[in-house]
């Protein structure tokens, strides 16, 4: 009963907020603050619900998606430039969040089908008219149709369609065009809010289990899928280093990281699957952070080129430090949440195909290089700009929360995975002890 | 208190105290509140003093206590029903040697840099990255699983790239920092793959786990680990990044490319030496690579015209000899070689800004007769000149890598990107398509 009451309160409250914002408030600053406050309340409510066991705080279910999505969107609205927080964007993003909630709370039902289709509609609506929306239309339509058909049909064919929908919605190469266009043409904070939470992963993990079992049972098919995803992660990661503009480069990096997350979420192996889910949460927050720092810089300087250095370090060291933390978290550096998840991911089903494994690890390695490449190009080198406003308080606040979450979860990834259940191996290791000396010690 | 527990506390201190000092300096710096220089040097110096004490205590315990080889789990990082990632550490002679070396040399470099980098624009950045690097080296030293070693490995690579680009307002250091990081990432692929194969084939990624693998799989893992060590130790064909890395400030060059970072690769190989011993083919590969590197670095280093590059190649030559020692199975000698070489090279590199002054003093003291002129080698005059010319050009290794590996890759990437942008143009109807590529 409590579940229903809490969910209804949250959803109705957000709906009212959406309506009020859409038709009432005209002043962007107040609208941004109100929406951020609404998401903050939602995030707190969901966290309380998770702590009380109403929603599972672990990765065993998809419910962790809700607080993560709320956190990302809170950060988006906290750090979004006022001019981007229009009524259209605000209401579309709130609608998208509600669809995420419905997908997680009522999976494998007609509600999920409707929510999935609506989510694509809200995504389309949030994009600005012009090339971004035109380019996204066929992709989002394909994602909506494939997802709706797959959820309705069920079974192996249905789940394959759901996988196709997830691949298109996440922008897995070669279906990445709409994502990169959104990063290039839409306001950066809007593009990040649409892409970084990766709602398609929620669809994959909450869909009826066993639907993708054929993928795990058929060895050659599984090998082909892993190879295809590895190539799909590798190509955009490699393209990052030859880009001229930061927005396009960031779009390609997001596409590459999203591909890794989708592969993890369909991994039939328990370890790899959990790795994919932790990576989903970690990269969702990290990519949001990267996008928001970029958005803040672009709000001050316009389009930023990365074919030459920009030298912004001395002007905005806070943005430099935050960008570095987010970039490292997004690519799985030690000390951030991404490290444990990538480790788990490659120790799962991928380890079965070690010839493909190297390509996959190379893709992840390239992502790391690409992220640092962008950092160096934006913040190092001779400065070309004379003056740049310092970060605003709300930008510092929102981005610091995100960075702190990523570091805390990175140091203690078990927070996301759930309560530890000691295994014989771990228990034996826990006792420490001595072992015989090895040859090299003599 | 049991010896194992005491070792655990001391090891944790050595690992965490430098990281703590990094955070103490980094967090205020990132938010625009720079701590005064004196406070920074005292904070970092105090942290290193504590670390040195902890390391010395570990040394004493390992010497006097009956247990000379102790493993323990500091923390269970990730626990799942059939899988776990543990922060498992080992305290033995190799670990104690590298820990003490790291703590002492980083402490000395910190003390030296307080005045060397006084009022420098990147002062705070240096004192954020130096303890971070020390944490990475400590993790490499004490890691009993390659998972933990990999975490330290990444910290070392990241801090190295960021310190090469220390003079951030110049273009060349930025370019060279990225180049070094690219080499690290290429070799990291091999290390990560080896870790996964160890987990999958042997059940865990401890250095000794490789012995439980089958013959073929064991050989593959051994070769991957050798490849992984090539990047950080600047072994052939990855030597080219090292002279460029000297763009960083002298203290960081000393600690990274003279003392510690460059020895991370050999230390990894010492850790997995049982696996190498079990696979003679891997030892032959290591010996051949080390031999080629020693020849290459010796000839190149003797023809360079600036002191830091010359010392850099001299370091590579010594590291290659250490590789030969490991290939021969003389791991204890290799460990001594690492310690001696690190200390000597740190002193030489820290002294390098005064090399002309030292040289003039040396010449004056010896009455102008100290220079060895016209030393004859067994090469003929013509061949000698050719070798000399090629050595100055570093045997064209960088040019060959650029022409045969990097250039074709960039051509392919540009073609793919151009096709992608054309498709984007078609789908979106956007008028402007960016065809301008590098």
HADDOCK unambig.tbl for C-alpha pairs under 7 A between the chains (distance, minus, plus):
assign (segid A and resid 131 and name CA) (segid B and resid 428 and name CA) 4.66 0.50 0.50
assign (segid A and resid 131 and name CA) (segid B and resid 429 and name CA) 6.15 0.50 0.50
assign (segid A and resid 131 and name CA) (segid B and resid 430 and name CA) 5.45 0.50 0.50
assign (segid A and resid 132 and name CA) (segid B and resid 428 and name CA) 6.71 0.50 0.50
assign (segid A and resid 134 and name CA) (segid B and resid 428 and name CA) 5.12 0.50 0.50
assign (segid A and resid 135 and name CA) (segid B and resid 427 and name CA) 5.18 0.50 0.50
assign (segid A and resid 135 and name CA) (segid B and resid 428 and name CA) 3.99 0.50 0.50
assign (segid A and resid 177 and name CA) (segid B and resid 424 and name CA) 6.08 0.50 0.50
assign (segid A and resid 239 and name CA) (segid B and resid 413 and name CA) 6.26 0.50 0.50
assign (segid A and resid 239 and name CA) (segid B and resid 417 and name CA) 6.78 0.50 0.50
assign (segid A and resid 242 and name CA) (segid B and resid 438 and name CA) 6.89 0.50 0.50
assign (segid A and resid 311 and name CA) (segid B and resid 169 and name CA) 6.57 0.50 0.50
assign (segid A and resid 317 and name CA) (segid B and resid 30 and name CA) 5.70 0.50 0.50
assign (segid A and resid 318 and name CA) (segid B and resid 30 and name CA) 4.44 0.50 0.50
assign (segid A and resid 318 and name CA) (segid B and resid 31 and name CA) 5.27 0.50 0.50
assign (segid A and resid 318 and name CA) (segid B and resid 32 and name CA) 6.82 0.50 0.50
assign (segid A and resid 321 and name CA) (segid B and resid 30 and name CA) 5.77 0.50 0.50
assign (segid A and resid 334 and name CA) (segid B and resid 151 and name CA) 5.24 0.50 0.50
assign (segid A and resid 334 and name CA) (segid B and resid 154 and name CA) 6.94 0.50 0.50
assign (segid A and resid 346 and name CA) (segid B and resid 196 and name CA) 6.89 0.50 0.50
assign (segid A and resid 347 and name CA) (segid B and resid 196 and name CA) 5.91 0.50 0.50
assign (segid A and resid 351 and name CA) (segid B and resid 196 and name CA) 6.51 0.50 0.50
assign (segid A and resid 351 and name CA) (segid B and resid 197 and name CA) 6.95 0.50 0.50
assign (segid A and resid 351 and name CA) (segid B and resid 200 and name CA) 6.46 0.50 0.50
assign (segid A and resid 358 and name CA) (segid B and resid 189 and name CA) 6.90 0.50 0.50
assign (segid A and resid 358 and name CA) (segid B and resid 193 and name CA) 6.24 0.50 0.50
assign (segid A and resid 361 and name CA) (segid B and resid 189 and name CA) 5.91 0.50 0.50
assign (segid A and resid 362 and name CA) (segid B and resid 189 and name CA) 5.70 0.50 0.50
assign (segid A and resid 365 and name CA) (segid B and resid 185 and name CA) 5.84 0.50 0.50
assign (segid A and resid 365 and name CA) (segid B and resid 189 and name CA) 6.57 0.50 0.50
assign (segid A and resid 369 and name CA) (segid B and resid 182 and name CA) 6.41 0.50 0.50
assign (segid A and resid 369 and name CA) (segid B and resid 185 and name CA) 6.93 0.50 0.50
assign (segid A and resid 373 and name CA) (segid B and resid 178 and name CA) 6.65 0.50 0.50
assign (segid A and resid 376 and name CA) (segid B and resid 174 and name CA) 6.72 0.50 0.50
assign (segid A and resid 380 and name CA) (segid B and resid 168 and name CA) 5.03 0.50 0.50
assign (segid A and resid 380 and name CA) (segid B and resid 169 and name CA) 6.31 0.50 0.50
assign (segid A and resid 380 and name CA) (segid B and resid 174 and name CA) 6.67 0.50 0.50
assign (segid A and resid 381 and name CA) (segid B and resid 168 and name CA) 5.20 0.50 0.50
assign (segid A and resid 381 and name CA) (segid B and resid 169 and name CA) 4.31 0.50 0.50
assign (segid A and resid 381 and name CA) (segid B and resid 170 and name CA) 5.26 0.50 0.50
assign (segid A and resid 381 and name CA) (segid B and resid 171 and name CA) 5.21 0.50 0.50
assign (segid A and resid 381 and name CA) (segid B and resid 174 and name CA) 6.47 0.50 0.50
assign (segid A and resid 382 and name CA) (segid B and resid 169 and name CA) 4.30 0.50 0.50
assign (segid A and resid 382 and name CA) (segid B and resid 170 and name CA) 5.74 0.50 0.50
assign (segid A and resid 382 and name CA) (segid B and resid 171 and name CA) 6.78 0.50 0.50
assign (segid A and resid 383 and name CA) (segid B and resid 169 and name CA) 6.92 0.50 0.50
assign (segid A and resid 412 and name CA) (segid B and resid 77 and name CA) 6.63 0.50 0.50
assign (segid A and resid 413 and name CA) (segid B and resid 77 and name CA) 6.99 0.50 0.50
assign (segid A and resid 413 and name CA) (segid B and resid 78 and name CA) 6.57 0.50 0.50
assign (segid A and resid 414 and name CA) (segid B and resid 77 and name CA) 6.98 0.50 0.50
assign (segid A and resid 414 and name CA) (segid B and resid 78 and name CA) 5.67 0.50 0.50
assign (segid A and resid 420 and name CA) (segid B and resid 79 and name CA) 5.52 0.50 0.50
assign (segid A and resid 420 and name CA) (segid B and resid 80 and name CA) 6.87 0.50 0.50
assign (segid A and resid 421 and name CA) (segid B and resid 79 and name CA) 6.47 0.50 0.50
assign (segid A and resid 421 and name CA) (segid B and resid 80 and name CA) 6.45 0.50 0.50
assign (segid A and resid 421 and name CA) (segid B and resid 81 and name CA) 6.47 0.50 0.50
assign (segid A and resid 422 and name CA) (segid B and resid 79 and name CA) 6.58 0.50 0.50
assign (segid A and resid 423 and name CA) (segid B and resid 81 and name CA) 5.95 0.50 0.50
assign (segid A and resid 423 and name CA) (segid B and resid 82 and name CA) 6.82 0.50 0.50
assign (segid A and resid 426 and name CA) (segid B and resid 84 and name CA) 6.43 0.50 0.50
assign (segid A and resid 429 and name CA) (segid B and resid 73 and name CA) 6.28 0.50 0.50
assign (segid A and resid 430 and name CA) (segid B and resid 73 and name CA) 5.44 0.50 0.50
assign (segid A and resid 432 and name CA) (segid B and resid 71 and name CA) 5.58 0.50 0.50
assign (segid A and resid 432 and name CA) (segid B and resid 72 and name CA) 4.02 0.50 0.50
assign (segid A and resid 432 and name CA) (segid B and resid 73 and name CA) 5.91 0.50 0.50
assign (segid A and resid 433 and name CA) (segid B and resid 70 and name CA) 6.24 0.50 0.50
assign (segid A and resid 433 and name CA) (segid B and resid 71 and name CA) 5.86 0.50 0.50
assign (segid A and resid 433 and name CA) (segid B and resid 72 and name CA) 6.42 0.50 0.50
assign (segid A and resid 434 and name CA) (segid B and resid 69 and name CA) 6.33 0.50 0.50
assign (segid A and resid 434 and name CA) (segid B and resid 70 and name CA) 4.98 0.50 0.50
assign (segid A and resid 434 and name CA) (segid B and resid 71 and name CA) 6.03 0.50 0.50
assign (segid A and resid 437 and name CA) (segid B and resid 69 and name CA) 6.76 0.50 0.50
assign (segid A and resid 439 and name CA) (segid B and resid 274 and name CA) 6.64 0.50 0.50
assign (segid A and resid 440 and name CA) (segid B and resid 273 and name CA) 6.67 0.50 0.50
assign (segid A and resid 440 and name CA) (segid B and resid 331 and name CA) 5.63 0.50 0.50
assign (segid A and resid 440 and name CA) (segid B and resid 332 and name CA) 6.74 0.50 0.50
assign (segid A and resid 441 and name CA) (segid B and resid 332 and name CA) 6.91 0.50 0.50
